């Protein structure tokens, strides 16, 4: 083992144990979600400042059943004996849980203990320094070249566009492709936002092509691949109209790259902005945000002075509502889902809640603009949660009764989660009166829907999106 400090996390903890002579075996039950450190070595530098019963987040199907010789356990949960361990004579630590995610409450403290106290590194990253450094790097990298950027309407591509706009100005051309599966009125609203930011944007309505190529397709990965292929074709046709362009810029962030990796023979889900460029595009790739998580991207957006409604906008899948419709895709199904989603999202924006204590501090730390008074803040449900959306279960029908008539229509599932980076997420505990109001409004106003359900699954083992 190295004499340099090492911290193994989850699989890393299992790998160290296995490679040094310990045992890793299938767990009797899969261990996903919340757990609490019932015992930990408070004198170990990794756990400096930790509180009793500190919540951690597990995500593994295998478990460590025996440590190698020369290693000792330094933390346990009710179900996991070797939740953390350390070498007795080497600077090696390992944790079976994930300290880097939102739901490990003192995870940042643990990482700080390791990076600052154990490794002796400095905490000098800031959104301001990232903006200055990245703009300088983009100027050096791109020179006088022209750049094309594919905008999606989300915060990632918008922040990438603003960084490039600051670096190269008019030499950036943005292309916004409407594949027909955006949220209600999104194409119009986003084009207006970008024009207000001073960006040079070309809008393309290619919905007919996408709907035609998706006809009859039900497999989620196939949907993603078709949409990714069509997006490249449409985008490439527009890009060829821009003479002298040498670079393609994308708002790819770190979780996109992680989820698209094929390590075990399968990917979690394909992202159409990951995997390189088709040879026919003859462009070099520029990804200024590829090492950032979503919460860091938002901090950069605020540093750039972008409007808050663009920064706090919930993540939205690249394939759009196509992966929120179970089964095949038709314009009518998209219309139904757009209407239901519009009701749900507007309801979240209009419903105000008061927060205090740790919950209020987390929301403020995320940068949500709110004023604290008497230890409380008031924010919308939309700003309190990480991501929300509706799913149309078009492969399922349920019986209902409206007036004196029997109905046989589709259910809608509502999804809302809390997170900071999308690597883990927990379902949001929405108020009952809010859910009752939204359910009633969707069923009354959206033809084709007669039942509303709420998804109470965490990630892992579920993903945030259904497909």
N, C-alpha and C positions, 0 to 999 in steps of 0.2 A: 504494500500500500504506500501511497505518496506521503511524504513528510509535510506537504502543504495541507492546509485545512480542507476537509471534505465534508459536505453535507449531502447525504442521500435522502431523497424524498420518494415515498411510496415504492414504485418499482426499483428506484435507486437503493432504498433500504433493503429490499429483498435481494437485489443483485449483490450488494456487498456481503450480506449474510451468506448467501449461497456460494459465492466465489471464495470465501474465507473458511469454509467448512461447516457453516450452519445449515439449517434445514428450512426449506420453503415448501409448503404443501397446500393442497386445495383446502379452503376454509369449509367448515361444516355448513355455514350459511354465508351468503355473500354479504360483505360489510360495506354498505353505502350509506352516506348521510351523517347525521349528527352523532357525536359521541362526546364523552367528558373524561378528562384526565383525572381519574380518581386518585392516582398516586403519581407523583413526579419528584425528582431530585431537585429541590429548590436551591441547592448549593451548586448545581451544575451551571456553568455560564450560559448554556443554551436556554435555560428556563428562568433567567434573571427577570424579576418583575412579574412572574406569572401568578395568577390568583387560583385558589383552590377550585376544583370542578370546572376548570376552563374548557369551553366548548371547542371541539375540533371537528374536522370533516374527513370522513373516511371514503375511499373509493377503490376497493380491491376485491377480487374473488379468491386470490391466494393469500396465505398468511405465513408469517415466520413462526415456526414451532420450536426452534432451538437456535441459540446464538453460537457463533464460532468461539473457540477458546481465545481468551484475552479481551472479550467484550462483555459489557454489563448492561442490564436493563436500567433505564433512567426514567421511564414513564409507562403507565399502563392505563387502560380503560376497563370497563366492566367485561367486555368481550375480547379484547386484544391485550394479551400479556406483554408483548414486545412492541408497544406503541411507539417507543423511542429507545435507542440504545447508543452506547458510546464505546470506543476503544479505550482500554486502560492505559496504554503507553503510546498511543498515536493520536494526532489531532483529527479524529474521525468521529462524526456524529451521523445518526440516521433516524428518520421519523417515518412511521407507517402512514400517518395522516398528511394532509395537504396544508402547509402553513401559508401558501401563497394565495389562497382563495378567501373570498369575503366571509364565508361562514365559519372559518376558524377564527374565532373572535380575537385572539391574541397572536395571530399568525404574523402580523407585521412586526410585533415585538420580538418574536423568535428570529425572524430573518434579520432584524436589526442587531440582535445579540450576536448572530453569527457573522454578519458582514462587517459590522463596526467593531465590536468588542473582540471577537475571535480572530477575524482576518485583518483588522486594522485599516479597513477601507474608509473613505470619506463619503458622506451623503451630500453630494454636490449637484445632483441632477435636479433641474427645475424646468417648468414649461418655457420660461423665458430663455434659459440657456439652450434648450432644444431648438426653439425657433431661430435664434441667432446662428447657432452652429449649422442647422439644416439648410437655412437660406444660403449661407456661405458655401456649403458643400454643393448645393444645387447649382449655384452660379458657376462654380469650378467644373462640375461634372458636365453641365449642359452647354456652357459657353454661349455662342450665338445661335445655337440650334433651335429649331421649332419643335414643340412638344404637343402631343395630343393626349387628352385625358378623358377617360370614360366616367361620366358622372352618373350616380344612381339616385341622388336625392338624400342619401344618408349622411351622417356626420363624418364618416371616414373619408369618402371621396371628396366631400365639401372642404374638409380641413386640408387634404392633400392639394386641392385646387388652389386654396388661398395661399399656401406655402409657395407653390409654384408661381402664382400670380405675383407675389412679393419678389420672387427671385428673378423672373424673366419677363413679367408684364405681358405685352401684346403678343409675344411669341408662343403663348399658350392658347390652344383652342380646345374647348370642352365639347364633348358630344354626349347628349342625353337621349338614350333610346327608350321609347315606350313600347314594351312588349305586350301591353294590353292587360297585364295582371298587377298593376299598381293599385294603391288605395284610391278611394273615390276622390276625383278632382286633383289627384297628385301631380299629374304631368303639368297641368296649368299652374298650380300653386308653386311648384318647384322652379319652373322656368322663371316665374316672376321674382322669386327669392334670389336666384342667381344673377338676374339682370340688375337687381338692386345692389348686389355686391360688386358690380363692375366687371363680372367675368364675361368672356366671349364664349357664348354657348350656342351650339347648333342642336335643335330638337328634332327628333325623327320618330314619327308614328309608324311602327312596323308591326302593329298588333295583328293584322290579317295573316302575315307570314307565320307568326308564332302560333296562332290558333290552328292554322292549317297543319303545321308540322307536329303539333301535340295531339291532334285528333286521335282518340282511341287509346292513347298511352296512359297506363295506370301505374307503372312501376316508378317509385320516387327517384331512384338514381337515374333512370332513363329520362325522366322529365328534366332533371338538372342538366344532363348531358346535352339534350336537344336544345334547351334554352341557352346553354353556354355556347354551343356550336352556332346557333342562329345569331346570337348576340355578336359573335366574332365576325360572321358574314356581313351583317348589317353595319356594324361598326367599321369594318374594313372598307366597305363600299364608300362610306362617308369620309373615312380617313384619306382615301386615295384622291379626294378632291382638294386636299390641303397640300399644296406643292412644297417640297423640301422638308417635310417633317421627318425627323430621325429618331424620335423617342415616343414611347407610349408610357404614360404615367398611370398608376393605379392606386386606389386607396386601400390596398391590402394591409391588414394588421396581423399581429402575431397569432391570435386564435384561429384565423382563417387558415394559416399555414399548418398549425398543429392538427386541426380536424381533417385536413386533406391528406395528411401523411398516411402512407401504406406501410405499416410496420408489421402487422400480424397477418397480412393478406387481405385485410379489409380496411376501409376508411370509415370514419364516423359519418361524414357527409362531404360530398365534393363541393368546393367553392369554385365558381367559374372564373374567378380572378387569380387562381393558383394553378401552377403547373407549367408556366412558360408560355411563350407566344407561338402561334402557328408560323411556319417558315414563310408563308406567302405575305406576311405583314411586313417583313424586312425592316423591323423597328427594334431598337434597343429598349430594355425595360427599366423604368424608374419607379421605385416604391419607397417614398420618403417616410412612411409610417410602419414599415414591415416589422419593426421590433417593439412596437407599442401595443398595449392593451387599450380597450375602449375607454376606460376612465382616464387614461393618460392622454388619449386623443382629444377628449373633451376639454381637458386642462389647456392643451395647446390651442384649441379653438377659442377659448376665452382669452388667452394671451394675445391671439390675433385680432380680438375685438369683434368676433362674429356675433350675430343676433342670437339671443338665448334660445329662441324657439328652434333654431337649427341645431344648436349644441345639445339640447336636452331631448331631442327627437329620439324615440325608441328605435333600436335596431330593427331592420326589416330585411328578410332574406333576398338575395340577389334574384332568384327565380320568382320572387313575389308571391302572389296568392296561389300560384300553381302548386306550391308545396304546402299550402294550407287547405287544399281541396283534396280529400281522399277519393281516389278514383280518377276517371278521365276528366279532361278540362274542356269546358264549353263557355262561350260568352255569357250564357244565361247563368251558369253556376258562379262565374266571376261576379256578375251583377248582384246576385243574392248575397255573396260574401262581402262585397264592397259595402252594401247597405247595412248589413249587420255590424261590420267592423266600424263603420262611421258612427253608428249609434253608441257602440261600446267605448271607442276612444274619446269621443266628445263627452260622454258621461264621466270618464276618468278625469278629464281636464276640468270639468265643472264641479266635481265633488271635492270639497275641502275637508282636511283632517288636521287635528292638532297633535303635535308630537312633543315628547319631552325626553329627558334622560339620554340613554345611549342611542336610541333610535333617532332622536333629533340631531345628536352629534354626528351620526353617520351621514345623514342627509346633508347637513351643512358641509361636512368634509368632502362630499362628492361635488360640491360647488353649486348646489341648487340655491338660487337667490331666495333667501327668506330672512325675516327679522325675528330675533328671539326677544320675547317679552314675558317677564315673570317665569322664566325657565321653559317657555313653550314657543314653538314655531307653528305657523299655519301654512300648509302646502296642499297642492292638489294631489289626488291619488296618482295621477299620471306622473308627477315628479317624484313621488315616493317609491315607485317601483321601477324596475330595470327595463322590462319589455312586456308588452301586452299585445294580444291579437286574437282573432277568431278563426276557428277551423270549421269547415263545412264537411260533415260526415255524409258525403253524397253517395257512399256505398251502403248507407243504412237508412231505413225508413221507420218511422214510428207512428203509431195511431194516436190521433188527437180528436178533440171535439171543439168546434167553433160554431157558436150559435146552435142550430139544430142539425148541423152537418158533421159527418165523420170525415176526418182528414187523414191522409197517409203521406206525410211529408218528411223532410230531413231534419235531423237535430243539428244544432250549432254548439260547438264547445268553446268556452271562453278560457283563455290562458293568460295568466299574469304572474311574473316571477320577480324576485329580488336577487340582485347580484351586483358585482362591480366589474367583472371581466368576462362573463359568459362561460368560463371554464367550469364553474359550478353555479347552481341556481336553486332557490327554494321557492315553493309556491307562495304567492302573496295572500295574506289573510284579509280579503276584502270584506267590508261591512255587509251584513245581510240585507240591510235596507237598500244599499246601492245595487246589489246583485238582483234583488227582487224587481227594482225599478227598470234596470237594463233588460232583464229577461222579459218582462211584460212589454216593454217598448219594441224589442226585436220581434217577438211573436205577433204583436198587433200590426206592425208596419212593414215587415218583410215577408212578402208572399213566397211560399215554398218552405217556410220554417215553422214548425209547431212544437219545438222542444229546445230548451237551452240547458246545457250542462256546464260544470266548472271543473277544470283539470287541477287535481291536488297532488301532482307528482313532482318530485325534485329531480335535479340533474346533478350527478347520476342518481339512479340508473336510467331515467328517461332523458331525452334531449329537450331543449326549449321548444323547438319546432317539432311537429308531429312527423314530418317527412324530411 
